[in-house]
Every structure is written in C-alpha cells, then in structure tokens.
C-alpha cells in the first residue's frame, strides 16, 4: 500500500519532532532517565507482584545474539506487566563463571610474566576481584543498550556475601540430609584446565580418526567353540587398553557363551581379567565383543559396576594432564610412564602390531588389488573442552555429588500436576526423559575462583562439613583439619537464583512477596543445566516451585538455518545491529520472529524493515502534530459520531484484546504482528488517509487518543521511540505528561466495537483496494481520477458514498459516482461486496492491446507454473536437490500460480 512518506506533513507547520527519526540519541537519553528515576521498579507495595529473574550471564561475557533474544522477550513481559499495574520486579545479575573468569585473569597475569602458581590462593583471588571491579561490567552496560528495564538497584552477583551465605547453607543442609556426598566416579576431565567440567562445557567435533582391531588371547588354553584361541576387540582409543579390566559379550551371543566367566589376557600389560556378559555388547557390531576400561569410558564404567567392580578398584592410567601413570596393579611397562596419551596410542598400536595382535584393515581398489592398513578410517564424534580446547578425557576421580535423582522427584510431580507449566508443552517429554534418567550431579571443580567447598578433612580422610571453619573444628575436636581446595560448579550457585537473590536464607519481605517467581524465560539448551536444577533446589529449600511458568525459546540461527559459530564466520553482533538500526528495531525483530518451538533465523533485511516501521510511526506522529493533534487526556475512548472515528476506536478495542490474549499465551510473534498491522495498516494507511483534510475537534480528539493507545501498546516492544513520542505529543498543547510512558496504564478503552461503523469503513477500504488493484493490473497510473457507474445498489453503497464522498474522491480517486446505467463501450468492473462498479476505459487504455498483453503474459505464467509443478511432483528432485533449490522452486510456482489468477481477473475486467 502506501509507504512511510504517506503520513509526512504536506504543507504542515513545523513540529517539535526532528524530520528524520534517529534512534541513537533517543535511546541514550531515555534509558538514563528511566534508570536514574528509579522507574524500573515502581514502589507499589499494595499491588500484586510479578517477578522474573534473568539467566545470569557470565561476568566475563559480552552481549551475543542469544542474549538479545532472551532478554528482549523478558523485557517485553516485564514492561507489559508493569503497565498493567503489577509490582514488577526483574531480578538482574551476573554469574561469577568459575572457569571463564579464572582463565581471563590467568591470561592477563601470564601476559605480565606471572603464573597463578607463583602466588597464594588469596593473592590470586585478590587479582580476580580487581579484574571484576574494572572489567566485569561489560555485559550489563550492553543490556542497558538493549533497553532492559531491570532493577539495577538490586543487581546481584553469585559471589556476593549474602549469596555465598546461601550457597554454603544449601551445601551443608544437603550434606546433612545425605543428598550431597563424596564419591569416585568418571567425570569430563579437561587436561588443559585440569578440572572437571559440565556437559554444557563440552563441545563435540567431528575428527578423522581410526578404528583399530586387536586380538586378545584367551588364558589357560581355553578356546571358543570354533577353536579360535582369541577374541577380537576394536577401539578408537587403543591407549586405554593399558587400563582394561574386562571384555564384554552379549549374554545371548552363541559364539561366546562357553567362555563367559573365563579369563582373557591383555598382551602388553599381561593383565588377566574376565569375560563378562553384558547387554552393552551388540552382537551385530564388529566381532560382538567390547574391551572394557571402566576408569576411562562412561559406558565401560557402568559395565564394570554391573560386573561387580567397585569404583575404588577401577584402574586409572592417566594423571590430570592426560599423561600415562602406573596403575594400582603396577602392570603398565615403564617405557609408557609419563607419555602423553596420544603418543602412547601410537606406541601401543606399533607394539601390538609387532607382537602379532593387530588385525589389519584391508581395502581393495577397482582392479582388485588389496592394501593393508593398521586401522579402519572413521569420522569420530570427539568431545572437546569449549575453553581448554583439548580432547576431554573421561577420568576416574573423587568428586562431590548431589543426589539429583531424589531432588528430581518433586519438580516432576509439579509439572505433572500443573504447578509448573512448560511452554511450549512439547518440551515436557524431553524434561521427563532427562529427569527420569538423571545421573548424580558432579558439583566440585578444581579451581581457585568460586565458592570453596565448606568441607574439612582430618588425617585418615574423615570429612567435616560445616558453615564455618570454627564449626568444623568444634566437630573435629583436637584433630588438625585441612580444607577441601575445590570450589563448587557455578550451576550449583545459580540454581539458587530465584530465592537467594531475594535475600534468602533471611526471611525478607522480598522473599515473602516475590517467591515463587511468576515466569522464567530461558533457552531450551539450559533446561537441564539451570532450569531443572532451580526447580530441584527451590522445591527442596522453599517447599514451593521456583516459578509458575517456564518458557523455552529456540536458538538464533544464521539466515540459512545453520548454527552460528565463529569458525563459520556467521556470527551476528547485536550491538552492530543496534548501531545501524536502533535497539527498537532489533527488539521488534526478535519478538516478531519468536514462534513457539522454532529457532529464529537471522534476517537483517527484516531488522531494517522494522526500522522503517519505526520511521512510519515517527512520520505519523509528525503529521498528527502538524494538524494540532496532541496527547489525550483520558484513558477511556472519547465520544465519536463519525463512522471512521467509531471504527478506529473499535480497532483499538480489538487490538488490545488480541494483544492481551497473545501475551497470556506467550505468543510473542502474534503480539508483535498484531500491533504492527494495527499501526501500519489501520492507523497510518487507512485512518489518517480517511480523515486527512477533515480535522474537526472530534477527529483531533480521537486521533490523539488512538495515537496514545498505540504508544502504550507498542511500548513493551519498542520502548525508546514510544517514550519519545509520548512526551512529544504532550508538547503539542504546551503541557507535560504527569508520568513517563514506562509506568503508564495499559489501555482501558471502556468502549465496544460499533458493527455498523466497522462495516462502513471496511466497505470503503475494500472499494479503495479493489480500485488500486484494478489500476495496477491494467497499467493505469495510481493517481488517475476515474468516474464510476453503479447500476445496482443491492449493497450499502448509496448511503456510504453520500456520507463519505470527500474521502472517496481523495483516497479511492473517484471523482464521480453515477447511480444509473453505464455508457456503452469498453469498461472494467470492480466488485465491492454486493455492489458492482462499472468504470469506462474509453480514452484511458487501448483495450485490444491490453487484452493481448495480458493474454500473452498469462500464457507465459501458465507454462512456468505447470513446468515447476511437474518438477515439484518428482520425488527425485525434492529429495536430492539442495533445500534452497527446492524452496526457490516452490516460491516460483506460487508466484506464477498467483500471476495466472491475477491476469485472468484483469482479462475478466475488460469483458
């Protein structure tokens, strides 16, 4: 329809608004004003609370596009609820990010020639706190750029003293309940950082490796039923055979049933161990036999325990730097000791080959010539530490664990009975699948930065867990105590975020009023690392769910759907988009694209489009101001007598209701599209056009009220431009707003939809749209004035035309409408409901030439449509072609099909 210039003042007097919308200055001004005025948490002690907490970003972090999505959605909700009169609290803070922060500080020290190990723990921690004070606020400044209306007066940090108090209490209480314990198990060990890490800090890469096959000889002259005196095993990690403790076969595998329980030998170490029956061994894969290294493989660990091998007896062949060390039985040859794990791999393969225990992999070329290889080439999914950058080693070590299975039961019940609602509901299945199969949660990390575990050891290993060293010493008597050097996993402390941020374990007013929280918005990728653990700890310590509703959004992906990564070079910087298009445009894009259950595809052109939307609104406000339209003085809709004013009031009523429903359903895309179409279509393109040149006092009052409603409804999505226009509108009448838009009331029109007015204006819109479409089809200039004949008035045309002829002349470009028989000759027909308008074409176009042109164009589109249809009906094309080629073919087919319809309609108009 019309572009953003349609609502620019024509011969207007100058307004208080700049001619060009420039977001940069507006954004800086208003954010500082809101924050300094304490407007992010209005004091509403008697109002109902509404509480959300932000997933605390790492204190080392910078705003990435995922943060932009996550925090935009939260800000939309909190601004909406604040305007609805709630005592809205958005808790904000950062996570101390144990590994990331320690790495940053160590790197800084290394650049000065200083190593962490050159200083005491306390000296190093002093450097960390110094770094945090100087450089730890980057992401919080960037969240302000995005417009996040967080309660900065209560900014939290997971290492704040009150938060540490909560963390220590939780650890001690869980220990006393038997829900935290020390155990020897496998962990993800990062040899570069020399600490256990969580699954989230492990990234899987495809690595070209090998699959080696070996013979393990049966002991004591035992043979298989086939007479074979060895069992073939295969592995992608030959170095682990130095700590093998079993070979597993399936209990139903006939080939090995006779040797289950017998001994087998590992050739290099000479270690004897049993052949065990376990369903982990798949008879269909390879030889059906699997070597078991329980101290260095997660699956093998479980097999070993089922076979009766206690964790304390499992062999460990590597140290913290992944170098070979002697196992407890002393059977590793000395020449391997101290060797890097990958160097040991090469040496083991070579030795097994020289001993005759390597089974070569044979390939044949086209001519049938055979070539022997030591290993079968394989693409291996290999775990890497996302920060250490080296291959992660499953490592058997003593760590602290939380009994997650016990803690998981109440949250599961809460989801089942509806106390926690997961949106979209499709995520419930994933939630239950993980929670029902949950493993013990390793919560200790071998770092200096973090919450040091409140456990002290006496000689002999007895542990004393207490909130202070004095309490532990009192428990231990005269025994000398040494504190556990490890710190807690950062997910352990952030699991307390919904209540520790409110002052718990103290009984504060904030805790009483704002726990449980109302909503949590998070990416689905931290459902288990953070969301589920908050549910566990909240229900354990508060006796109630941490939040009533959990909204899980998708990832922001590149335009082609690929995951963003620095290595691919497709990462989008949200701050760059804000610089170019403004925060409002980026925020609106995020909302409009957030469709439940789907990832967001980045599309800079759409961000630019929403910048144009902001410009459209800006120009509409300037036009209104140039015609003396200022701020409204009422929440309720003003009295209206004209159909167009009644209609636009009804549109506000319907838009507000649709917005409320979309927000209740957390359909951010529906909410954004609802307000977008009302602003662009109903208000700018139709209402302003229909009332242009007829600004009586009623219309000025209605227009000012409608623009106010727009600013309120759009504010949660585009806070900066709306706040600017809110105050600019008041300036038209030389007054000031008594309050900022951020704390204005949500629309209360106190009006209904006038059905007759709605029908009348929609008839006018239909007439104008039909005429514009017909002109476009026939190549007539959009501004050409036409005359029409209306031979039948079965519909409402006569009365509407009489009441609205000035608007019809100006907007529909009909200079006259005759209620009589149309003159003979070529003409086009335009149908509006039950009414048919006849518009003579004599002197306007060459009808015969136009018919020929349209016919030729339709034939071309028909051929293209049919050709593309055949291609799309071909399964070979759809299945084998690149997805983008298939998508293009579908789009082209839809285009030509629509062209055939359009051109056919144009021919029909010509008779």
Secondary structure as GFF3:
##gff-version 3
##sequence-region A 1 911
A	DSSP	three_ten_helix	4	7	.	.	.	ID=ss1
A	DSSP	alpha_helix	23	36	.	.	.	ID=ss2
A	DSSP	three_ten_helix	39	41	.	.	.	ID=ss3
A	DSSP	beta_strand	49	53	.	.	.	ID=ss4
A	DSSP	beta_strand	57	58	.	.	.	ID=ss5
A	DSSP	alpha_helix	65	83	.	.	.	ID=ss6
A	DSSP	beta_strand	87	91	.	.	.	ID=ss7
A	DSSP	beta_strand	93	95	.	.	.	ID=ss8
A	DSSP	alpha_helix	98	111	.	.	.	ID=ss9
A	DSSP	three_ten_helix	116	118	.	.	.	ID=ss10
A	DSSP	alpha_helix	121	135	.	.	.	ID=ss11
A	DSSP	alpha_helix	138	146	.	.	.	ID=ss12
A	DSSP	three_ten_helix	152	154	.	.	.	ID=ss13
A	DSSP	beta_strand	156	157	.	.	.	ID=ss14
A	DSSP	alpha_helix	161	176	.	.	.	ID=ss15
A	DSSP	beta_strand	180	190	.	.	.	ID=ss16
A	DSSP	beta_strand	195	197	.	.	.	ID=ss17
A	DSSP	three_ten_helix	199	201	.	.	.	ID=ss18
A	DSSP	beta_strand	202	217	.	.	.	ID=ss19
A	DSSP	beta_strand	230	235	.	.	.	ID=ss20
A	DSSP	three_ten_helix	238	243	.	.	.	ID=ss21
A	DSSP	beta_strand	246	249	.	.	.	ID=ss22
A	DSSP	three_ten_helix	257	259	.	.	.	ID=ss23
A	DSSP	beta_strand	263	265	.	.	.	ID=ss24
A	DSSP	beta_strand	272	277	.	.	.	ID=ss25
A	DSSP	beta_strand	289	292	.	.	.	ID=ss26
A	DSSP	alpha_helix	298	306	.	.	.	ID=ss27
A	DSSP	three_ten_helix	311	313	.	.	.	ID=ss28
A	DSSP	three_ten_helix	334	336	.	.	.	ID=ss29
A	DSSP	alpha_helix	341	354	.	.	.	ID=ss30
A	DSSP	beta_strand	358	359	.	.	.	ID=ss31
A	DSSP	beta_strand	361	364	.	.	.	ID=ss32
A	DSSP	beta_strand	370	373	.	.	.	ID=ss33
A	DSSP	beta_strand	376	385	.	.	.	ID=ss34
A	DSSP	beta_strand	393	402	.	.	.	ID=ss35
A	DSSP	alpha_helix	404	416	.	.	.	ID=ss36
A	DSSP	beta_strand	421	423	.	.	.	ID=ss37
A	DSSP	alpha_helix	427	436	.	.	.	ID=ss38
A	DSSP	beta_strand	441	442	.	.	.	ID=ss39
A	DSSP	beta_strand	444	445	.	.	.	ID=ss40
A	DSSP	beta_strand	455	457	.	.	.	ID=ss41
A	DSSP	beta_strand	463	465	.	.	.	ID=ss42
A	DSSP	alpha_helix	469	476	.	.	.	ID=ss43
A	DSSP	beta_strand	482	483	.	.	.	ID=ss44
A	DSSP	beta_strand	487	488	.	.	.	ID=ss45
A	DSSP	alpha_helix	490	494	.	.	.	ID=ss46
A	DSSP	alpha_helix	497	500	.	.	.	ID=ss47
A	DSSP	alpha_helix	509	514	.	.	.	ID=ss48
A	DSSP	beta_strand	517	523	.	.	.	ID=ss49
A	DSSP	three_ten_helix	524	526	.	.	.	ID=ss50
A	DSSP	pi_helix	527	531	.	.	.	ID=ss51
A	DSSP	alpha_helix	532	542	.	.	.	ID=ss52
A	DSSP	beta_strand	547	553	.	.	.	ID=ss53
A	DSSP	beta_strand	556	557	.	.	.	ID=ss54
A	DSSP	alpha_helix	574	581	.	.	.	ID=ss55
A	DSSP	alpha_helix	583	593	.	.	.	ID=ss56
A	DSSP	beta_strand	600	601	.	.	.	ID=ss57
A	DSSP	alpha_helix	604	626	.	.	.	ID=ss58
A	DSSP	alpha_helix	643	664	.	.	.	ID=ss59
A	DSSP	alpha_helix	668	677	.	.	.	ID=ss60
A	DSSP	pi_helix	678	687	.	.	.	ID=ss61
A	DSSP	alpha_helix	688	691	.	.	.	ID=ss62
A	DSSP	alpha_helix	697	715	.	.	.	ID=ss63
A	DSSP	alpha_helix	719	731	.	.	.	ID=ss64
A	DSSP	three_ten_helix	741	743	.	.	.	ID=ss65
A	DSSP	alpha_helix	755	778	.	.	.	ID=ss66
A	DSSP	beta_strand	786	790	.	.	.	ID=ss67
A	DSSP	alpha_helix	797	807	.	.	.	ID=ss68
A	DSSP	pi_helix	808	812	.	.	.	ID=ss69
A	DSSP	beta_strand	814	818	.	.	.	ID=ss70
A	DSSP	beta_strand	827	832	.	.	.	ID=ss71
A	DSSP	beta_strand	835	840	.	.	.	ID=ss72
A	DSSP	alpha_helix	847	873	.	.	.	ID=ss73
A	DSSP	alpha_helix	875	880	.	.	.	ID=ss74
A	DSSP	alpha_helix	883	910	.	.	.	ID=ss75
###
